Amino acid sequence: MTGPLTVYSADDGSRGPLGPYLRELWRRRHLALDLARTDVRAAHHDTVLGQAWQLLNPLMLALVYLFLFEVIALRSGGTSFFVFLLAGLFAFYYTRNSVSRGAMAITSGGALVTNTRIPRAILPLASVVFSVRSYFSAVLIYIPFHIAAGLGASWSMLALLPIFVLHTVFNIGLALLFSAASVYFRDIRSALPFTMRLWLYASPVLYATEEVPSRFQAVLRANPLSAYIGPMHDVLSNKEWPSPYWMLAGVAWAFGALVIGGWFFVSKERDFAIRL
């Protein structure tokens, strides 16, 4: 008695029609929400602090940096500078969580990849949804500090919505890119913590964009997070509308990352089951 023969071969890099793929991805969107909800429940479930560690980590890091600047560097910033640090760290951790969890999305989701017929992009998208939920929780933590610092509200805060949307699109592109790349290069997950720490220092988290010396402005402009964290600081700390340059840069980085990450992911998707 013989059954159907299934032959697995390496992917040639070709891609099917994008339209049906995106429609199927949208039809399965609830799966991404369910996976993210499961990850939230599972995150740090075996620790005393549980999911609160996701927020306490950047909060304590902000206190450490405040001490370094206030005591060692003799910089007087007080509560306002602490709020500045907190906003930047929460935004940076939004990207860090999206990339770190996205890098593990395919390699740790072997059963879903090999045994189900779903758009594999659901898995890195679930990682971004998880990061969005954590970021919203961080915003709730940030608001009392913002009020305590006497920063108040302004009409320029309306710009926070497009900044967040562009930041999210950028994170989706990175999650897609790193989730696919990690299937081929497993060392990426080991290198990410070191790379992320360097990216933190190169981003306008510990300093404002206008404080960067002119000889380092090229580095600042080459950093995608400058287009999201910099304008956010302008809105929250300075009550100013973001500059058109940084908003246009944010659009370019967001859709550039989405196109590159999406193209690479979809072109390699059929090869995942063989590589895992």
Rosetta blueprint (number, residue, H / E / L):
1 M L
2 T L
3 G L
4 P L
5 L L
6 T L
7 V L
8 Y L
9 S L
10 A L
11 D L
12 D L
13 G L
14 S L
15 R L
16 G L
17 P L
18 L H
19 G H
20 P H
21 Y H
22 L H
23 R H
24 E H
25 L H
26 W H
27 R H
28 R L
29 R H
30 H H
31 L H
32 A H
33 L H
34 D H
35 L H
36 A H
37 R H
38 T H
39 D H
40 V H
41 R H
42 A H
43 A L
44 H L
45 H L
46 D L
47 T L
48 V L
49 L L
50 G H
51 Q H
52 A H
53 W H
54 Q H
55 L H
56 L H
57 N H
58 P H
59 L H
60 M H
61 L H
62 A H
63 L H
64 V H
65 Y H
66 L H
67 F H
68 L H
69 F H
70 E H
71 V H
72 I H
73 A L
74 L L
75 R L
76 S L
77 G L
78 G H
79 T H
80 S H
81 F H
82 F H
83 V H
84 F H
85 L H
86 L H
87 A H
88 G H
89 L H
90 F H
91 A H
92 F H
93 Y H
94 Y H
95 T H
96 R H
97 N H
98 S H
99 V H
100 S H
101 R H
102 G H
103 A H
104 M H
105 A H
106 I L
107 T L
108 S L
109 G L
110 G H
111 A H
112 L H
113 V H
114 T H
115 N H
116 T L
117 R L
118 I L
119 P L
120 R L
121 A L
122 I H
123 L H
124 P H
125 L H
126 A H
127 S H
128 V H
129 V H
130 F H
131 S H
132 V H
133 R H
134 S H
135 Y H
136 F H
137 S H
138 A H
139 V H
140 L H
141 I H
142 Y H
143 I H
144 P H
145 F H
146 H H
147 I H
148 A H
149 A L
150 G L
151 L L
152 G L
153 A L
154 S L
155 W H
156 S H
157 M H
158 L H
159 A H
160 L H
161 L H
162 P H
163 I H
164 F H
165 V H
166 L H
167 H H
168 T H
169 V H
170 F H
171 N H
172 I H
173 G H
174 L H
175 A H
176 L H
177 L H
178 F H
179 S H
180 A H
181 A H
182 S H
183 V H
184 Y H
185 F L
186 R L
187 D L
188 I H
189 R H
190 S H
191 A H
192 L H
193 P H
194 F H
195 T H
196 M H
197 R H
198 L H
199 W H
200 L H
201 Y H
202 A H
203 S L
204 P L
205 V L
206 L L
207 Y L
208 A L
209 T H
210 E H
211 E H
212 V L
213 P L
214 S H
215 R H
216 F H
217 Q H
218 A H
219 V H
220 L H
221 R H
222 A H
223 N L
224 P L
225 L L
226 S H
227 A H
228 Y H
229 I H
230 G H
231 P H
232 M H
233 H H
234 D H
235 V H
236 L H
237 S L
238 N L
239 K L
240 E L
241 W L
242 P L
243 S L
244 P H
245 Y H
246 W H
247 M H
248 L H
249 A H
250 G H
251 V H
252 A H
253 W H
254 A H
255 F H
256 G H
257 A H
258 L H
259 V H
260 I H
261 G H
262 G H
263 W H
264 F H
265 F H
266 V H
267 S H
268 K H
269 E H
270 R H
271 D H
272 F H
273 A H
274 I H
275 R H
276 L L
